[in-house]
Amino acid sequence: PPCSNNNPYASFGATLARDEEQNLWSTPHDVTHTEADDDRVLYNMIVVRSQLDKDSEEWQKLNYDIYTLRQTRKEVRSRWKHILEDLGFQKEADSLLSVTKLSIISDSQNMGKARDILLKLSEETNIFPTSWQLSERYLFVVDRLIALDAADEFFKMASVAYPKRASVEPADE
């Protein structure tokens, strides 16, 4: 028969759609991918939305929030990838950004430095949106950059590409 259940690619499109519904980060078939806080928030929103009537106002609002969160995450990842590529990591950018629950910190002594650089990135650049809560995922990426001796250069490039805009204070009357 033309449609055989022995075809390993028969459900490929459905699997991709289901994985995208669950998570847009790294290794989609990683069963632990909803373990990070930001993944859990997205997953919980998707679960709640699936229990609502599609015609309801709550479903529409939640659907918009899910879309917005995904777009924000894609934008942040794109910013990081852009800088990594500018640093010369064109072929390695995706693997440097790939983080799963199984990822490890390369050197525990780098943890403090990685946290400091990540905090500095969030405070002194616009690589993350203002409403962004720091993601543990990027701690692993910064750790990898430290191991490659590229973290300081990454920060410099992020400062140039995504400078922190001064907030406009209302004038005193």
LINLIN-V368947 format. One record per pair of residues at least 4 apart in sequence whose C-alpha atoms are under 7 Angstrom apart, sorted by the first residue. I is the first residue (numbers start at 1). J is the second residue. Records with the same first field share a line. If there is no record, write none. Layout:
I: J, J
This chain:
11: 15
12: 16
13: 17
14: 18
15: 19
16: 20
17: 21
18: 22
19: 23, 28
20: 24
22: 43
23: 39
26: 98, 99, 100
27: 100
32: 101
33: 100, 101
34: 39, 40, 43
35: 39, 40, 101
36: 40
37: 41
38: 42, 135
39: 43
40: 44
41: 45
42: 46, 66
43: 47
44: 48
45: 49, 62, 66
46: 50
47: 51
48: 52
49: 59, 62, 63
52: 59
53: 59
54: 59
55: 59
56: 60
57: 61
58: 62
59: 63
60: 64
61: 65
62: 66
63: 67
64: 68
65: 69
66: 70
67: 71
68: 72
69: 73
70: 74
71: 75
72: 76
73: 77
74: 78
75: 79
76: 80, 127, 128
77: 81
78: 82
79: 83, 127
80: 84
81: 85, 93
82: 86
83: 87, 154, 157, 158
84: 88, 89, 93
85: 89, 90, 93
89: 93
92: 96
93: 97
94: 98
96: 141, 144
97: 141
99: 103, 137
105: 140, 143
106: 143
110: 114, 143
111: 115
112: 116
113: 117
114: 118, 139, 142, 143
115: 119, 139
116: 120
117: 121
118: 122, 139, 142
119: 123
120: 124
121: 125, 155
122: 126, 127, 128
124: 164
125: 158, 159, 162, 163, 164
126: 162, 163, 164
127: 158, 162
128: 132
136: 140
137: 141
138: 142
139: 143
140: 144
141: 145
142: 146, 151
143: 147
144: 148
145: 149, 150, 151
146: 150, 151
150: 154
151: 155
152: 156
153: 157
154: 158
155: 159
156: 160
157: 161
158: 162
159: 163
